[in-house]
Amino acid sequence: MPKTYKVIKLAGTSPVSYDDAVKNAIATAHETLRGLNWFEVLEHRGRMDETGKVVEWQVVMEVAFKIDRKG
């Protein structure tokens, strides 16, 4: 049976790592979206404080979820 997916863009953050930023975004999306199937990280970036210390890792990503068919 053919499948159709909806793709949305998310931004995730973490004070620890890019990996955690991805996991945080997916975990939050999973709370309200059903059928999450795949993700793709599109951008990596970060934020630093006035001393130059990295204080936040950020990712922009697309996630897809399957659209339910009725009937």
PAKOLDO-725158 format. One record per atom (N, C-alpha, C, CB): residue in one letter; chain; atom name; residue number from 0; x, y, z. Coordinates in nm, 4 decimals, padded with zeros to 6 digits. Glycine has a CB too. Layout:
% PAKOLDO-725158
<site 'A'; 'A'; 'CA'; NUM; <X; Y; Z>>;
...
***
This chain:
% PAKOLDO-725158
<site 'M'; 'A'; 'N'; 0; <00.0842; -00.1182; 00.0000>>;
<site 'M'; 'A'; 'CA'; 0; <00.0000; 00.0000; 00.0000>>;
<site 'M'; 'A'; 'C'; 0; <00.0889; 00.1248; 00.0000>>;
<site 'M'; 'A'; 'CB'; 0; <-00.0959; -00.0003; 00.1225>>;
<site 'P'; 'A'; 'N'; 1; <00.0613; 00.2221; -00.0854>>;
<site 'P'; 'A'; 'CA'; 1; <00.1409; 00.3444; -00.0890>>;
<site 'P'; 'A'; 'C'; 1; <00.1248; 00.4221; 00.0418>>;
<site 'P'; 'A'; 'CB'; 1; <00.1000; 00.4322; -00.2092>>;
<site 'K'; 'A'; 'N'; 2; <00.2297; 00.4948; 00.0769>>;
<site 'K'; 'A'; 'CA'; 2; <00.2288; 00.5742; 00.1998>>;
<site 'K'; 'A'; 'C'; 2; <00.2558; 00.7197; 00.1664>>;
<site 'K'; 'A'; 'CB'; 2; <00.3334; 00.5215; 00.3009>>;
<site 'T'; 'A'; 'N'; 3; <00.2011; 00.8073; 00.2479>>;
<site 'T'; 'A'; 'CA'; 3; <00.2242; 00.9510; 00.2336>>;
<site 'T'; 'A'; 'C'; 3; <00.2731; 01.0046; 00.3671>>;
<site 'T'; 'A'; 'CB'; 3; <00.0946; 01.0259; 00.1871>>;
<site 'Y'; 'A'; 'N'; 4; <00.3735; 01.0922; 00.3600>>;
<site 'Y'; 'A'; 'CA'; 4; <00.4322; 01.1480; 00.4808>>;
<site 'Y'; 'A'; 'C'; 4; <00.4232; 01.3000; 00.4790>>;
<site 'Y'; 'A'; 'CB'; 4; <00.5779; 01.1033; 00.4955>>;
<site 'K'; 'A'; 'N'; 5; <00.4064; 01.3574; 00.5944>>;
<site 'K'; 'A'; 'CA'; 5; <00.4119; 01.5023; 00.6129>>;
<site 'K'; 'A'; 'C'; 5; <00.5500; 01.5337; 00.6689>>;
<site 'K'; 'A'; 'CB'; 5; <00.2963; 01.5545; 00.7086>>;
<site 'V'; 'A'; 'N'; 6; <00.6184; 01.6320; 00.6115>>;
<site 'V'; 'A'; 'CA'; 6; <00.7519; 01.6718; 00.6563>>;
<site 'V'; 'A'; 'C'; 6; <00.7414; 01.8089; 00.7217>>;
<site 'V'; 'A'; 'CB'; 6; <00.8539; 01.6739; 00.5373>>;
<site 'I'; 'A'; 'N'; 7; <00.7961; 01.8189; 00.8426>>;
<site 'I'; 'A'; 'CA'; 7; <00.7971; 01.9473; 00.9130>>;
<site 'I'; 'A'; 'C'; 7; <00.9387; 01.9790; 00.9594>>;
<site 'I'; 'A'; 'CB'; 7; <00.6994; 01.9453; 01.0336>>;
<site 'K'; 'A'; 'N'; 8; <00.9640; 02.1057; 00.9825>>;
<site 'K'; 'A'; 'CA'; 8; <01.0952; 02.1508; 01.0267>>;
<site 'K'; 'A'; 'C'; 8; <01.0907; 02.1783; 01.1766>>;
<site 'K'; 'A'; 'CB'; 8; <01.1398; 02.2772; 00.9487>>;
<site 'L'; 'A'; 'N'; 9; <01.1954; 02.1340; 01.2473>>;
<site 'L'; 'A'; 'CA'; 9; <01.2082; 02.1557; 01.3911>>;
<site 'L'; 'A'; 'C'; 9; <01.3449; 02.2153; 01.4213>>;
<site 'L'; 'A'; 'CB'; 9; <01.1878; 02.0236; 01.4694>>;
<site 'A'; 'A'; 'N'; 10; <01.3540; 02.2874; 01.5307>>;
<site 'A'; 'A'; 'CA'; 10; <01.4824; 02.3325; 01.5836>>;
<site 'A'; 'A'; 'C'; 10; <01.4953; 02.2762; 01.7243>>;
<site 'A'; 'A'; 'CB'; 10; <01.4942; 02.4899; 01.5830>>;
<site 'G'; 'A'; 'N'; 11; <01.6064; 02.2120; 01.7513>>;
<site 'G'; 'A'; 'CA'; 11; <01.6309; 02.1556; 01.8838>>;
<site 'G'; 'A'; 'C'; 11; <01.7559; 02.2165; 01.9440>>;
<site 'G'; 'A'; 'CB'; 11; <01.6439; 02.0027; 01.8768>>;
<site 'T'; 'A'; 'N'; 12; <01.7593; 02.2242; 02.0765>>;
<site 'T'; 'A'; 'CA'; 12; <01.8747; 02.2799; 02.1460>>;
<site 'T'; 'A'; 'C'; 12; <01.9164; 02.1894; 02.2612>>;
<site 'T'; 'A'; 'CB'; 12; <01.8436; 02.4209; 02.1976>>;
<site 'S'; 'A'; 'N'; 13; <02.0411; 02.2069; 02.3042>>;
<site 'S'; 'A'; 'CA'; 13; <02.0931; 02.1329; 02.4188>>;
<site 'S'; 'A'; 'C'; 13; <02.2119; 02.2086; 02.4768>>;
<site 'S'; 'A'; 'CB'; 13; <02.1339; 01.9882; 02.3783>>;
<site 'P'; 'A'; 'N'; 14; <02.2270; 02.2049; 02.6081>>;
<site 'P'; 'A'; 'CA'; 14; <02.3478; 02.2613; 02.6680>>;
<site 'P'; 'A'; 'C'; 14; <02.4640; 02.1620; 02.6648>>;
<site 'P'; 'A'; 'CB'; 14; <02.3199; 02.3041; 02.8119>>;
<site 'V'; 'A'; 'N'; 15; <02.4417; 02.0407; 02.6091>>;
<site 'V'; 'A'; 'CA'; 15; <02.5408; 01.9338; 02.6151>>;
<site 'V'; 'A'; 'C'; 15; <02.6053; 01.9046; 02.4794>>;
<site 'V'; 'A'; 'CB'; 15; <02.4767; 01.8082; 02.6685>>;
<site 'S'; 'A'; 'N'; 16; <02.5222; 01.8798; 02.3736>>;
<site 'S'; 'A'; 'CA'; 16; <02.5792; 01.8361; 02.2452>>;
<site 'S'; 'A'; 'C'; 16; <02.4767; 01.8471; 02.1324>>;
<site 'S'; 'A'; 'CB'; 16; <02.6301; 01.6913; 02.2557>>;
<site 'Y'; 'A'; 'N'; 17; <02.5272; 01.8358; 02.0088>>;
<site 'Y'; 'A'; 'CA'; 17; <02.4368; 01.8302; 01.8931>>;
<site 'Y'; 'A'; 'C'; 17; <02.3484; 01.7061; 01.9015>>;
<site 'Y'; 'A'; 'CB'; 17; <02.5170; 01.8301; 01.7605>>;
<site 'D'; 'A'; 'N'; 18; <02.4071; 01.5943; 01.9412>>;
<site 'D'; 'A'; 'CA'; 18; <02.3323; 01.4696; 01.9532>>;
<site 'D'; 'A'; 'C'; 18; <02.2141; 01.4861; 02.0495>>;
<site 'D'; 'A'; 'CB'; 18; <02.4248; 01.3561; 02.0009>>;
<site 'D'; 'A'; 'N'; 19; <02.2383; 01.5484; 02.1618>>;
<site 'D'; 'A'; 'CA'; 19; <02.1294; 01.5719; 02.2569>>;
<site 'D'; 'A'; 'C'; 19; <02.0253; 01.6692; 02.2019>>;
<site 'D'; 'A'; 'CB'; 19; <02.1852; 01.6253; 02.3881>>;
<site 'A'; 'A'; 'N'; 20; <02.0689; 01.7667; 02.1235>>;
<site 'A'; 'A'; 'CA'; 20; <01.9743; 01.8606; 02.0626>>;
<site 'A'; 'A'; 'C'; 20; <01.8789; 01.7875; 01.9689>>;
<site 'A'; 'A'; 'CB'; 20; <02.0494; 01.9713; 01.9861>>;
<site 'V'; 'A'; 'N'; 21; <01.9305; 01.6920; 01.8912>>;
<site 'V'; 'A'; 'CA'; 21; <01.8465; 01.6102; 01.8026>>;
<site 'V'; 'A'; 'C'; 21; <01.7493; 01.5273; 01.8861>>;
<site 'V'; 'A'; 'CB'; 21; <01.9340; 01.5175; 01.7129>>;
<site 'K'; 'A'; 'N'; 22; <01.8014; 01.4595; 01.9871>>;
<site 'K'; 'A'; 'CA'; 22; <01.7176; 01.3737; 02.0712>>;
<site 'K'; 'A'; 'C'; 22; <01.6093; 01.4542; 02.1432>>;
<site 'K'; 'A'; 'CB'; 22; <01.8039; 01.2993; 02.1734>>;
<site 'N'; 'A'; 'N'; 23; <01.6435; 01.5740; 02.1902>>;
<site 'N'; 'A'; 'CA'; 23; <01.5445; 01.6592; 02.2579>>;
<site 'N'; 'A'; 'C'; 23; <01.4320; 01.6992; 02.1631>>;
<site 'N'; 'A'; 'CB'; 23; <01.6118; 01.7851; 02.3148>>;
<site 'A'; 'A'; 'N'; 24; <01.4668; 01.7377; 02.0412>>;
<site 'A'; 'A'; 'CA'; 24; <01.3651; 01.7788; 01.9443>>;
<site 'A'; 'A'; 'C'; 24; <01.2731; 01.6623; 01.9079>>;
<site 'A'; 'A'; 'CB'; 24; <01.4315; 01.8347; 01.8179>>;
<site 'I'; 'A'; 'N'; 25; <01.3315; 01.5447; 01.8864>>;
<site 'I'; 'A'; 'CA'; 25; <01.2504; 01.4281; 01.8511>>;
<site 'I'; 'A'; 'C'; 25; <01.1612; 01.3864; 01.9672>>;
<site 'I'; 'A'; 'CB'; 25; <01.3400; 01.3112; 01.8091>>;
<site 'A'; 'A'; 'N'; 26; <01.2143; 01.3875; 02.0882>>;
<site 'A'; 'A'; 'CA'; 26; <01.1346; 01.3486; 02.2049>>;
<site 'A'; 'A'; 'C'; 26; <01.0164; 01.4429; 02.2245>>;
<site 'A'; 'A'; 'CB'; 26; <01.2219; 01.3467; 02.3311>>;
<site 'T'; 'A'; 'N'; 27; <01.0387; 01.5712; 02.2067>>;
<site 'T'; 'A'; 'CA'; 27; <00.9299; 01.6679; 02.2219>>;
<site 'T'; 'A'; 'C'; 27; <00.8259; 01.6500; 02.1118>>;
<site 'T'; 'A'; 'CB'; 27; <00.9848; 01.8115; 02.2200>>;
<site 'A'; 'A'; 'N'; 28; <00.8705; 01.6331; 01.9877>>;
<site 'A'; 'A'; 'CA'; 28; <00.7769; 01.6133; 01.8765>>;
<site 'A'; 'A'; 'C'; 28; <00.6967; 01.4847; 01.8962>>;
<site 'A'; 'A'; 'CB'; 28; <00.8527; 01.6089; 01.7417>>;
<site 'H'; 'A'; 'N'; 29; <00.7599; 01.3821; 01.9500>>;
<site 'H'; 'A'; 'CA'; 29; <00.6938; 01.2534; 01.9700>>;
<site 'H'; 'A'; 'C'; 29; <00.5771; 01.2639; 02.0690>>;
<site 'H'; 'A'; 'CB'; 29; <00.7949; 01.1500; 02.0196>>;
<site 'E'; 'A'; 'N'; 30; <00.5798; 01.3641; 02.1564>>;
<site 'E'; 'A'; 'CA'; 30; <00.4718; 01.3825; 02.2541>>;
<site 'E'; 'A'; 'C'; 30; <00.3389; 01.4185; 02.1870>>;
<site 'E'; 'A'; 'CB'; 30; <00.5099; 01.4915; 02.3543>>;
<site 'T'; 'A'; 'N'; 31; <00.3444; 01.4836; 02.0706>>;
<site 'T'; 'A'; 'CA'; 31; <00.2207; 01.5298; 02.0067>>;
<site 'T'; 'A'; 'C'; 31; <00.1982; 01.4762; 01.8659>>;
<site 'T'; 'A'; 'CB'; 31; <00.2203; 01.6782; 02.0017>>;
<site 'L'; 'A'; 'N'; 32; <00.2996; 01.4172; 01.8049>>;
<site 'L'; 'A'; 'CA'; 32; <00.2866; 01.3659; 01.6684>>;
<site 'L'; 'A'; 'C'; 32; <00.2922; 01.2139; 01.6702>>;
<site 'L'; 'A'; 'CB'; 32; <00.3976; 01.4232; 01.5767>>;
<site 'R'; 'A'; 'N'; 33; <00.2035; 01.1519; 01.5949>>;
<site 'R'; 'A'; 'CA'; 33; <00.2047; 01.0062; 01.5830>>;
<site 'R'; 'A'; 'C'; 33; <00.2731; 00.9668; 01.4533>>;
<site 'R'; 'A'; 'CB'; 33; <00.0611; 00.9486; 01.5887>>;
<site 'G'; 'A'; 'N'; 34; <00.3352; 00.8519; 01.4547>>;
<site 'G'; 'A'; 'CA'; 34; <00.3916; 00.7964; 01.3321>>;
<site 'G'; 'A'; 'C'; 34; <00.5204; 00.8606; 01.2846>>;
<site 'G'; 'A'; 'CB'; 34; <00.2928; 00.8066; 01.2254>>;
<site 'L'; 'A'; 'N'; 35; <00.5971; 00.9223; 01.3761>>;
<site 'L'; 'A'; 'CA'; 35; <00.7270; 00.9762; 01.3338>>;
<site 'L'; 'A'; 'C'; 35; <00.8096; 00.8635; 01.2749>>;
<site 'L'; 'A'; 'CB'; 35; <00.8023; 01.0434; 01.4528>>;
<site 'N'; 'A'; 'N'; 36; <00.8730; 00.8925; 01.1603>>;
<site 'N'; 'A'; 'CA'; 36; <00.9373; 00.7853; 01.0869>>;
<site 'N'; 'A'; 'C'; 36; <01.0846; 00.8102; 01.0582>>;
<site 'N'; 'A'; 'CB'; 36; <00.8656; 00.7633; 00.9594>>;
<site 'W'; 'A'; 'N'; 37; <01.1204; 00.9320; 01.0230>>;
<site 'W'; 'A'; 'CA'; 37; <01.2591; 00.9618; 00.9918>>;
<site 'W'; 'A'; 'C'; 37; <01.2908; 01.1081; 01.0205>>;
<site 'W'; 'A'; 'CB'; 37; <01.2892; 00.9286; 00.8458>>;
<site 'F'; 'A'; 'N'; 38; <01.4208; 01.1388; 01.0247>>;
<site 'F'; 'A'; 'CA'; 38; <01.4650; 01.2776; 01.0418>>;
<site 'F'; 'A'; 'C'; 38; <01.5907; 01.3016; 00.9599>>;
<site 'F'; 'A'; 'CB'; 38; <01.4907; 01.3099; 01.1912>>;
<site 'E'; 'A'; 'N'; 39; <01.6141; 01.4292; 00.9306>>;
<site 'E'; 'A'; 'CA'; 39; <01.7351; 01.4708; 00.8612>>;
<site 'E'; 'A'; 'C'; 39; <01.7816; 01.6020; 00.9208>>;
<site 'E'; 'A'; 'CB'; 39; <01.7113; 01.4843; 00.7083>>;
<site 'V'; 'A'; 'N'; 40; <01.9049; 01.6060; 00.9683>>;
<site 'V'; 'A'; 'CA'; 40; <01.9611; 01.7291; 01.0233>>;
<site 'V'; 'A'; 'C'; 40; <02.0058; 01.8162; 00.9066>>;
<site 'V'; 'A'; 'CB'; 40; <02.0805; 01.6994; 01.1212>>;
<site 'L'; 'A'; 'N'; 41; <01.9549; 01.9393; 00.9035>>;
<site 'L'; 'A'; 'CA'; 41; <01.9848; 02.0319; 00.7942>>;
<site 'L'; 'A'; 'C'; 41; <02.0942; 02.1318; 00.8310>>;
<site 'L'; 'A'; 'CB'; 41; <01.8590; 02.1066; 00.7538>>;
<site 'E'; 'A'; 'N'; 42; <02.0964; 02.1747; 00.9566>>;
<site 'E'; 'A'; 'CA'; 42; <02.1913; 02.2773; 01.0009>>;
<site 'E'; 'A'; 'C'; 42; <02.2394; 02.2466; 01.1419>>;
<site 'E'; 'A'; 'CB'; 42; <02.1271; 02.4177; 00.9955>>;
<site 'H'; 'A'; 'N'; 43; <02.3643; 02.2815; 01.1673>>;
<site 'H'; 'A'; 'CA'; 43; <02.4226; 02.2771; 01.3018>>;
<site 'H'; 'A'; 'C'; 43; <02.4696; 02.4179; 01.3342>>;
<site 'H'; 'A'; 'CB'; 43; <02.5415; 02.1726; 01.3116>>;
<site 'R'; 'A'; 'N'; 44; <02.4491; 02.4597; 01.4554>>;
<site 'R'; 'A'; 'CA'; 44; <02.5061; 02.5868; 01.4990>>;
<site 'R'; 'A'; 'C'; 44; <02.5109; 02.5854; 01.6504>>;
<site 'R'; 'A'; 'CB'; 44; <02.4234; 02.7088; 01.4459>>;
<site 'G'; 'A'; 'N'; 45; <02.5657; 02.6896; 01.7077>>;
<site 'G'; 'A'; 'CA'; 45; <02.5744; 02.6972; 01.8530>>;
<site 'G'; 'A'; 'C'; 45; <02.5733; 02.8407; 01.9001>>;
<site 'G'; 'A'; 'CB'; 45; <02.6994; 02.6272; 01.9028>>;
<site 'R'; 'A'; 'N'; 46; <02.5728; 02.8519; 02.0318>>;
<site 'R'; 'A'; 'CA'; 46; <02.5742; 02.9839; 02.0943>>;
<site 'R'; 'A'; 'C'; 46; <02.6826; 02.9822; 02.2006>>;
<site 'R'; 'A'; 'CB'; 46; <02.4341; 03.0212; 02.1557>>;
<site 'M'; 'A'; 'N'; 47; <02.7515; 03.0940; 02.2133>>;
<site 'M'; 'A'; 'CA'; 47; <02.8562; 03.1045; 02.3147>>;
<site 'M'; 'A'; 'C'; 47; <02.8321; 03.2263; 02.4029>>;
<site 'M'; 'A'; 'CB'; 47; <02.9952; 03.1126; 02.2488>>;
<site 'D'; 'A'; 'N'; 48; <02.8913; 03.2239; 02.5205>>;
<site 'D'; 'A'; 'CA'; 48; <02.8770; 03.3382; 02.6100>>;
<site 'D'; 'A'; 'C'; 48; <02.9854; 03.4415; 02.5808>>;
<site 'D'; 'A'; 'CB'; 48; <02.8836; 03.2932; 02.7576>>;
<site 'E'; 'A'; 'N'; 49; <02.9903; 03.5471; 02.6616>>;
<site 'E'; 'A'; 'CA'; 49; <03.0842; 03.6573; 02.6363>>;
<site 'E'; 'A'; 'C'; 49; <03.2303; 03.6177; 02.6540>>;
<site 'E'; 'A'; 'CB'; 49; <03.0530; 03.7727; 02.7278>>;
<site 'T'; 'A'; 'N'; 50; <03.2564; 03.5028; 02.7192>>;
<site 'T'; 'A'; 'CA'; 50; <03.3943; 03.4562; 02.7357>>;
<site 'T'; 'A'; 'C'; 50; <03.4373; 03.3641; 02.6229>>;
<site 'T'; 'A'; 'CB'; 50; <03.4100; 03.3846; 02.8683>>;
<site 'G'; 'A'; 'N'; 51; <03.3453; 03.3297; 02.5340>>;
<site 'G'; 'A'; 'CA'; 51; <03.3756; 03.2399; 02.4235>>;
<site 'G'; 'A'; 'C'; 51; <03.3447; 03.0942; 02.4532>>;
<site 'G'; 'A'; 'CB'; 51; <03.5189; 03.2531; 02.3865>>;
<site 'K'; 'A'; 'N'; 52; <03.2906; 03.0651; 02.5708>>;
<site 'K'; 'A'; 'CA'; 52; <03.2543; 02.9278; 02.6057>>;
<site 'K'; 'A'; 'C'; 52; <03.1237; 02.8901; 02.5350>>;
<site 'K'; 'A'; 'CB'; 52; <03.2402; 02.9117; 02.7603>>;
<site 'V'; 'A'; 'N'; 53; <03.1230; 02.7717; 02.4742>>;
<site 'V'; 'A'; 'CA'; 53; <03.0010; 02.7230; 02.4098>>;
<site 'V'; 'A'; 'C'; 53; <02.8996; 02.6892; 02.5189>>;
<site 'V'; 'A'; 'CB'; 53; <03.0302; 02.5980; 02.3190>>;
<site 'V'; 'A'; 'N'; 54; <02.7799; 02.7481; 02.5074>>;
<site 'V'; 'A'; 'CA'; 54; <02.6766; 02.7262; 02.6097>>;
<site 'V'; 'A'; 'C'; 54; <02.5525; 02.6571; 02.5540>>;
<site 'V'; 'A'; 'CB'; 54; <02.6367; 02.8584; 02.6722>>;
<site 'E'; 'A'; 'N'; 55; <02.5444; 02.6453; 02.4206>>;
<site 'E'; 'A'; 'CA'; 55; <02.4272; 02.5798; 02.3627>>;
<site 'E'; 'A'; 'C'; 55; <02.4595; 02.5290; 02.2234>>;
<site 'E'; 'A'; 'CB'; 55; <02.3070; 02.6761; 02.3581>>;
<site 'W'; 'A'; 'N'; 56; <02.4170; 02.4045; 02.1976>>;
<site 'W'; 'A'; 'CA'; 56; <02.4256; 02.3447; 02.0655>>;
<site 'W'; 'A'; 'C'; 56; <02.2859; 02.3463; 02.0056>>;
<site 'W'; 'A'; 'CB'; 56; <02.4838; 02.1993; 02.0714>>;
<site 'Q'; 'A'; 'N'; 57; <02.2775; 02.3783; 01.8765>>;
<site 'Q'; 'A'; 'CA'; 57; <02.1477; 02.3915; 01.8100>>;
<site 'Q'; 'A'; 'C'; 57; <02.1487; 02.3136; 01.6784>>;
<site 'Q'; 'A'; 'CB'; 57; <02.1138; 02.5411; 01.7846>>;
<site 'V'; 'A'; 'N'; 58; <02.0347; 02.2517; 01.6473>>;
<site 'V'; 'A'; 'CA'; 58; <02.0177; 02.1847; 01.5182>>;
<site 'V'; 'A'; 'C'; 58; <01.8850; 02.2271; 01.4579>>;
<site 'V'; 'A'; 'CB'; 58; <02.0245; 02.0299; 01.5334>>;
<site 'V'; 'A'; 'N'; 59; <01.8840; 02.2372; 01.3261>>;
<site 'V'; 'A'; 'CA'; 59; <01.7595; 02.2535; 01.2511>>;
<site 'V'; 'A'; 'C'; 59; <01.7442; 02.1252; 01.1719>>;
<site 'V'; 'A'; 'CB'; 59; <01.7607; 02.3830; 01.1568>>;
<site 'M'; 'A'; 'N'; 60; <01.6262; 02.0662; 01.1805>>;
<site 'M'; 'A'; 'CA'; 60; <01.6062; 01.9357; 01.1190>>;
<site 'M'; 'A'; 'C'; 60; <01.4664; 01.9228; 01.0624>>;
<site 'M'; 'A'; 'CB'; 60; <01.6320; 01.8250; 01.2195>>;
<site 'E'; 'A'; 'N'; 61; <01.4510; 01.8304; 00.9704>>;
<site 'E'; 'A'; 'CA'; 61; <01.3191; 01.7934; 00.9203>>;
<site 'E'; 'A'; 'C'; 61; <01.2851; 01.6570; 00.9765>>;
<site 'E'; 'A'; 'CB'; 61; <01.3145; 01.7930; 00.7640>>;
<site 'V'; 'A'; 'N'; 62; <01.1605; 01.6408; 01.0151>>;
<site 'V'; 'A'; 'CA'; 62; <01.1099; 01.5101; 01.0570>>;
<site 'V'; 'A'; 'C'; 62; <00.9867; 01.4792; 00.9737>>;
<site 'V'; 'A'; 'CB'; 62; <01.0767; 01.5074; 01.2106>>;
<site 'A'; 'A'; 'N'; 63; <00.9598; 01.3511; 00.9573>>;
<site 'A'; 'A'; 'CA'; 63; <00.8435; 01.3103; 00.8782>>;
<site 'A'; 'A'; 'C'; 63; <00.7582; 01.2149; 00.9602>>;
<site 'A'; 'A'; 'CB'; 63; <00.8872; 01.2439; 00.7445>>;
<site 'F'; 'A'; 'N'; 64; <00.6289; 01.2259; 00.9396>>;
<site 'F'; 'A'; 'CA'; 64; <00.5371; 01.1312; 01.0016>>;
<site 'F'; 'A'; 'C'; 64; <00.4355; 01.0873; 00.8985>>;
<site 'F'; 'A'; 'CB'; 64; <00.4672; 01.1929; 01.1252>>;
<site 'K'; 'A'; 'N'; 65; <00.3933; 00.9624; 00.9138>>;
<site 'K'; 'A'; 'CA'; 65; <00.2989; 00.9043; 00.8175>>;
<site 'K'; 'A'; 'C'; 65; <00.1614; 00.9618; 00.8377>>;
<site 'K'; 'A'; 'CB'; 65; <00.2942; 00.7519; 00.8301>>;
<site 'I'; 'A'; 'N'; 66; <00.0976; 00.9974; 00.7284>>;
<site 'I'; 'A'; 'CA'; 66; <-00.0399; 01.0465; 00.7326>>;
<site 'I'; 'A'; 'C'; 66; <-00.1323; 00.9258; 00.7321>>;
<site 'I'; 'A'; 'CB'; 66; <-00.0708; 01.1423; 00.6120>>;
<site 'D'; 'A'; 'N'; 67; <-00.2207; 00.9212; 00.8300>>;
<site 'D'; 'A'; 'CA'; 67; <-00.3164; 00.8112; 00.8404>>;
<site 'D'; 'A'; 'C'; 67; <-00.4186; 00.8196; 00.7283>>;
<site 'D'; 'A'; 'CB'; 67; <-00.3869; 00.8130; 00.9769>>;
<site 'R'; 'A'; 'N'; 68; <-00.4472; 00.7057; 00.6688>>;
<site 'R'; 'A'; 'CA'; 68; <-00.5511; 00.6985; 00.5671>>;
<site 'R'; 'A'; 'C'; 68; <-00.6803; 00.6512; 00.6318>>;
<site 'R'; 'A'; 'CB'; 68; <-00.5094; 00.6043; 00.4512>>;
<site 'K'; 'A'; 'N'; 69; <-00.7860; 00.7141; 00.5989>>;
<site 'K'; 'A'; 'CA'; 69; <-00.9181; 00.6734; 00.6493>>;
<site 'K'; 'A'; 'C'; 69; <-00.9780; 00.5688; 00.5568>>;
<site 'K'; 'A'; 'CB'; 69; <-01.0134; 00.7956; 00.6616>>;
<site 'G'; 'A'; 'N'; 70; <-01.0422; 00.4697; 00.6180>>;
<site 'G'; 'A'; 'CA'; 70; <-01.1129; 00.3701; 00.5366>>;
<site 'G'; 'A'; 'C'; 70; <-01.0244; 00.2660; 00.4958>>;
<site 'G'; 'A'; 'CB'; 70; <-01.1752; 00.4287; 00.4181>>;
***
